[in-house]
């Protein structure tokens, strides 16, 4: 008696490895994040060398954050209106021109702080076109069934880049000088542009031809009408409002709580990168199923870890908690990004992706109350109050919001 042949489901990892479009997307994304991480370090070093003024660093960060936020308001409508590959290449060429100008003026001895600020402006205007375009192209490149694992791999690559890039570029700057460092940076952006050039064209389905401002408004209307998408983005913002300020105020814990030197801060920053990579790997090996459950569990676990982190008396224990904190944070962020991509129509994907980017741009606002609390009641208790509020907010959304609980249904995840 013959037995029916049971067909094995295709291995999603093998499918992604054989997907030429995904390989180009991943390689370009990795090279881009190595370049952006290097840019942050080199720009700070240049600003300090040119001015020796701490406020110069603050001004550059303010310009970068402000330009990125404002550009994100309308970049999504542009991404959903025009061919995405071409937009990415134009934005990447803008960055190449800006960084090449810095290198030439640096070598010739004519570089000024104002030029560095202009370079920060150009990069911050370009980024909201590159990252959302790449994310919007991911679904059509790998298919809905593989988008979660593809997003996890993209996130993992970005976190590896954040870990490796500052160390490598810092060594190059010390050994060979800033000119060689910028040459290395430009080569990274050139490779990223080459990867984008090898991608297929990506014209949004049903790309709008109406009024431009009307299309921007349509993005906000879409969120209003699709509550699950809006709530998914909002849920992702809750832990981000605490994790990003923690990174900004980490020096307070290292110096005042554990009495460690600058090397201690470097160890903590490295722990963030390790945790981010672990979070991406967790997402990669997470079984296909509910998105809501792991989102809630990772957020609640993050809240508990923050409570423990704030009151641990040992630096190395705090370092281990930091690894776990960033693993949960990146897992949560990747789940949110996956849910948003699966729930959003292709014609709206650019606008909704940039709105997600805008929401993360609001995260530094959490630094203000956390810094105020640290000053008046101490960093550990300020973190305790913030973590408790985060846990309460997560439980409230998970138990009281029907739209949030319908995310799995909206994403067609069973």
Beta strands, then each sheet from edge to edge (+ up, - down):
end
